[in-house]
Amino acid sequence: MEQKIHQGRNVKRFREMLGIKQEGLAFDLGNDWNQKKISMLEQKEVIENDILDQISLALKIPVEAFQNFDEEQAVNIIAHSFDNGSIGYQKNDTCTFNPIDKIVQLYDEKIALYERLLKEKDEMMVRLEKLINR
């Protein structure tokens, strides 16, 4: 027996994972929406593609996530991937970048940020002087 994906439940799951209330999603979707309408939408097994597109834009989540996410399947994969009480661990002791290069890159980024902040400060001082002189 094939389990059907419940798109409304998936919308609710992803909305809650993002910490967005129904009212917030309704606001993002526009004037035609309110909390009650979102609640009803989340009960629908299948949601119209144009509405899924709008929700996808509002939550910044691909439409396919709402159409394909199956919680039961995800739980089964997790349950069968790990032994009881074990932690998934992958040994990775080979460094794929030169740490010195990374330090130099971070240093260069900080210098660039500092120079940009100084330039912005100088520009702000010029604007303030112009305002004072008026």
C-alpha positions in Angstrom: 0.0 0.0 0.0 1.5 3.3 -1.1 1.5 6.1 1.5 0.2 9.4 0.1 2.1 12.6 0.7 0.0 15.1 2.7 1.0 18.4 1.3 -0.9 20.5 3.8 0.9 18.7 6.7 4.2 19.3 5.0 3.4 23.1 4.7 2.7 23.1 8.4 5.9 21.2 9.3 8.2 23.4 7.3 6.4 26.6 8.5 6.8 25.5 12.1 10.5 24.5 11.5 11.0 28.1 10.3 9.3 29.4 13.4 6.6 31.2 11.4 3.0 31.4 12.8 0.0 30.9 10.6 -0.7 34.6 10.8 2.8 35.4 9.5 2.4 33.1 6.5 -1.0 34.6 5.8 0.5 38.1 5.9 3.3 37.1 3.5 0.8 35.5 1.1 -1.3 38.8 0.8 -4.7 40.3 1.5 -6.7 37.3 0.5 -5.2 35.2 3.3 -5.8 35.0 7.1 -4.9 32.5 9.9 -8.1 30.5 9.5 -7.5 30.1 5.7 -3.9 28.9 6.4 -5.3 26.4 9.0 -7.7 25.0 6.5 -5.0 24.8 3.8 -2.7 22.8 6.2 -5.5 20.2 6.5 -5.6 19.6 2.7 -3.9 16.5 1.4 -3.3 18.1 -2.0 -2.7 21.8 -2.6 -3.1 23.6 -5.9 0.2 24.2 -7.7 -0.3 28.0 -7.9 -0.8 28.2 -4.1 2.2 25.9 -3.5 4.2 28.3 -5.7 3.2 31.2 -3.5 4.0 29.3 -0.3 7.3 28.3 -1.8 8.2 31.9 -2.4 7.0 33.0 1.0 8.9 30.3 3.0 11.8 30.2 0.5 11.4 26.4 0.3 11.3 24.5 -3.0 7.8 23.3 -4.1 9.2 19.8 -4.3 9.7 19.8 -0.5 5.9 20.1 0.0 5.1 17.6 -2.7 7.6 14.9 -1.8 8.5 15.0 1.9 7.3 11.9 3.7 7.8 12.0 7.4 7.2 8.3 7.9 9.8 7.4 5.3 12.3 9.8 6.9 11.7 8.3 10.3 12.2 4.8 8.9 15.5 5.8 7.2 16.8 7.4 10.5 15.6 4.4 12.5 17.4 1.9 10.3 20.5 3.9 9.7 21.7 3.9 13.3 22.1 1.2 16.0 20.3 1.7 19.3 22.0 4.6 21.0 24.8 5.0 18.5 26.0 8.2 16.9 26.7 8.4 13.2 30.4 9.1 12.8 32.6 9.5 9.8 36.4 9.7 10.2 37.8 12.6 8.3 41.3 13.5 9.2 42.5 14.8 5.9 42.5 18.6 5.6 41.3 19.7 2.2 42.6 23.3 2.5 45.8 24.9 3.7 45.0 26.5 7.1 47.6 29.3 6.6 45.7 30.3 3.4 42.5 30.4 5.3 44.0 32.6 8.0 45.4 35.0 5.4 42.0 35.0 3.6 40.2 35.9 6.9 42.8 38.6 7.7 42.4 40.1 4.2 38.6 40.1 4.7 38.9 41.9 8.0 41.2 44.5 6.6 38.8 45.1 3.7 35.9 45.4 6.2 37.9 47.8 8.3 38.8 49.9 5.3 35.1 50.0 4.2 34.0 51.1 7.6 36.6 53.8 7.7 35.4 55.0 4.3 31.8 55.0 5.4 32.8 57.0 8.6 34.6 59.5 6.5 31.6 59.9 4.1 29.3 60.3 7.1 31.6 63.0 8.6 31.5 64.9 5.3 27.7 64.8 5.2 27.5 65.9 8.9 29.8 68.8 8.2 27.6 69.9 5.2 24.5 69.7 7.5 26.2 71.8 10.2 27.4 74.4 7.7 23.9 74.9 6.3 
